[in-house]
């Protein structure tokens, strides 16, 4: 099995989320998901779960209030993004204009090539900054225009990648924001997973190129979410 190249230079988003690593927040999230586990469907298939996990799904997103909040802000940003797509002069910042131009330019590539290009670009477009430094709170999930204006941490990179891939035609059902425990660094971290054929690609702010989830044994998934479903994960 190919392992990650430890010597490779790290992109701009090279640190995990300071907010996600806080034990208090992690405990609240785990308890919230555990409380709803009885009403979740599953297991979704031990062989097919992210990172080799068993999965339990639910359409009740209330257990992840950060995601509910950022989805509303993503919807509120759509008019601005669509205007920018039609008239570059209406883009709120040059960085947003560049992001939209870059995303549009990927339309003719294969799904895997799009995922790799989105990962590399979003990792490089803004520097990493913790939520404490940025917003004065332990954990804040930013919508793309917020992220491009103020920078962000690991889940913010993942969210902007998620929106980029949606805009390229990838389905919501094929993608998830995944919060993992990185057992090597002993921290919480967030990535985007994208199903492409029979592969699950991981778009990670710590790694420039996309990587199959089977090649990242250091990541233990805690929960994952997309626009209409959340999953709790249990390692076999």
C-alpha positions in Angstrom: 0.0 0.0 0.0 1.3 3.4 -0.9 1.8 5.7 2.0 1.7 9.5 2.2 4.9 11.2 1.4 6.0 12.8 4.7 8.5 15.0 3.0 6.0 16.7 0.7 5.6 20.5 1.3 2.4 21.4 3.1 -0.2 23.7 1.4 -1.7 26.8 3.0 -4.2 24.8 4.9 -1.6 22.7 6.5 -2.9 22.7 10.1 -5.9 20.9 11.5 -8.8 22.9 13.1 -8.0 24.4 16.5 -11.7 24.3 17.2 -12.1 20.7 16.3 -9.3 19.6 18.5 -10.9 20.9 21.7 -12.0 18.0 23.9 -15.1 19.8 25.2 -16.4 20.3 21.7 -15.6 16.8 20.5 -17.4 15.4 23.5 -20.5 17.5 22.9 -20.6 16.3 19.3 -20.1 12.7 20.1 -22.8 12.8 22.7 -25.2 14.5 20.4 -24.7 11.9 17.7 -24.8 9.1 20.2 -28.1 10.4 21.6 -29.6 10.2 18.1 -28.1 6.8 17.2 -31.2 4.9 18.2 -33.2 6.6 15.5 -30.5 6.2 12.8 -30.6 3.6 10.1 -27.8 1.2 9.8 -25.3 -0.3 9.7 -24.9 1.1 6.1 -22.5 -1.7 5.3 -19.3 -2.5 7.1 -17.4 -3.2 3.9 -18.4 0.1 2.2 -18.2 2.6 5.1 -15.8 5.5 5.0 -12.3 4.5 6.1 -13.5 1.0 6.6 -16.1 1.9 9.2 -19.6 0.8 9.9 -22.1 3.7 9.3 -25.4 4.7 10.8 -27.3 7.3 8.9 -30.0 9.9 9.8 -31.7 12.7 8.0 -32.0 14.7 11.3 -29.2 17.2 11.0 -30.0 19.0 14.3 -27.2 17.2 16.1 -24.7 19.1 14.0 -25.7 22.8 14.5 -22.6 24.2 12.9 -23.5 22.4 9.6 -27.1 23.6 9.8 -25.9 27.2 10.3 -23.4 27.1 7.5 -25.9 25.5 5.0 -28.1 28.6 5.5 -25.2 30.9 4.8 -24.3 28.9 1.7 -27.8 29.3 0.4 -27.6 33.1 1.2 -24.4 33.3 -0.8 -25.8 31.7 -4.0 -27.1 34.9 -5.5 -23.8 36.6 -5.1 -21.9 33.7 -6.6 -24.3 33.3 -9.5 -24.0 37.1 -10.3 -20.2 36.7 -10.2 -20.4 33.8 -12.6 -22.4 35.9 -15.1 -20.5 39.2 -14.6 -17.0 39.2 -13.2 -17.4 42.8 -12.3 -19.9 41.9 -9.6 -17.6 39.5 -7.8 -17.2 40.9 -4.2 -13.4 40.4 -4.2 -10.7 39.4 -6.8 -10.2 36.2 -4.8 -13.8 35.2 -5.4 -13.5 36.0 -9.1 -10.4 33.9 -9.3 -12.1 31.0 -7.5 -15.1 31.1 -9.9 -12.8 31.3 -13.0 -10.7 28.4 -11.8 -13.8 26.2 -11.0 -15.4 27.0 -14.4 -12.1 26.0 -16.1 -12.3 22.4 -14.7 -15.6 21.6 -16.5 -14.0 19.4 -19.1 -11.8 17.3 -16.8 -12.6 13.8 -15.5 -14.2 13.6 -12.1 -11.0 12.5 -10.4 -9.0 15.2 -12.1 -11.6 17.8 -11.0 -11.3 16.6 -7.4 -7.5 16.8 -7.5 -7.5 20.3 -9.0 -10.1 21.6 -6.6 -8.1 20.2 -3.7 -4.8 21.8 -4.8 -6.4 25.1 -5.6 -8.5 25.6 -2.4 -5.5 24.5 -0.3 -3.4 27.2 -1.8 -5.8 30.1 -2.1 -5.8 31.4 1.5 -3.6 30.8 4.5 -4.8 28.8 7.5 -6.1 30.6 10.5 -7.7 29.3 13.7 -11.3 30.1 14.6 -10.0 31.8 17.8 -7.8 34.1 15.8 -10.5 34.6 13.1 -13.8 34.8 15.0 -12.9 34.7 18.7 -14.8 31.4 19.2 -13.7 27.8 19.5 -15.5 26.4 16.4 -17.0 28.3 13.5 -17.9 26.7 10.1 -17.5 29.3 7.3 -19.3 29.4 4.0 -17.1 29.9 0.9 -17.4 33.7 0.6 -16.6 34.0 4.3 -13.6 31.7 3.9 -12.3 33.5 0.8 -12.6 36.8 2.6 -11.2 35.9 6.0 -9.4 32.5 5.5 -10.2 29.6 7.8 -9.3 26.2 9.2 -9.7 22.6 8.1 -13.5 22.3 7.9 -13.7 25.7 6.0 -11.3 24.3 3.3 -13.6 21.2 3.1 -16.8 23.2 2.8 -15.4 25.4 0.0 -14.3 22.2 -1.8 -17.8 20.7 -1.3 -19.4 23.8 -2.9 -16.9 23.8 -5.7 -17.6 20.1 -6.5 -21.3 20.7 -6.4 -20.9 23.5 -8.9 -19.0 21.1 -11.2 -21.9 18.7 -11.2 -20.9 16.2 -8.5 -24.0 15.1 -6.6 -24.6 15.8 -3.0 -25.0 12.0 -2.5 -21.5 11.4 -3.6 -19.9 13.7 -1.1 -19.5 14.3 2.6 -17.7 16.6 5.1 -16.0 14.1 7.4 -14.7 14.8 10.9 -12.0 12.4 11.7 -9.6 11.7 14.6 -6.0 11.8 13.3 -4.4 9.2 15.6 -0.9 10.1 14.5 -1.2 13.8 15.5 -3.9 13.0 18.2 -6.2 15.8 17.0 -9.6 16.2 15.3 -9.5 17.1 11.6 -12.0 17.6 8.8 -11.8 16.5 5.2 -14.1 16.2 2.1 -14.8 12.7 0.7 -15.9 12.3 -2.9 -17.1 9.1 -4.5 -15.7 8.6 -8.0 -16.6 5.3 -9.5 -15.6 2.6 -7.0 -13.1 4.9 -5.2 -13.6 7.3 -2.3 -11.3 10.2 -2.7 -10.2 12.3 0.2 -9.7 16.1 -0.3 -7.5 17.1 2.6 -6.0 20.5 3.5 -3.0 18.6 4.8 -2.2 16.8 1.5 -1.9 18.4 -1.9 -3.0 15.5 -4.0 -6.3 13.5 -3.5 -5.9 10.2 -1.7 -8.1 7.1 -1.5 -9.6 6.7 2.0 -8.1 3.2 2.2 -4.6 4.8 2.2 -5.2 6.9 5.2 -5.3 4.5 8.2 -4.5 7.3 10.6 -7.9 8.8 10.1 -10.7 7.4 12.3 -14.1 8.8 11.2 -16.3 10.3 13.9 -19.2 11.6 11.9 -19.9 12.8 8.3 -22.6 15.0 6.7 -23.9 16.3 3.5 -26.9 18.5 2.6 -29.5 16.0 3.7 -27.9 13.2 5.8 -25.5 12.7 8.6 -23.6 9.5 9.5 -22.1 8.2 12.7 -19.1 5.9 12.3 -17.9 2.9 14.3 -14.7 1.2 13.4 -15.0 -2.6 13.1 
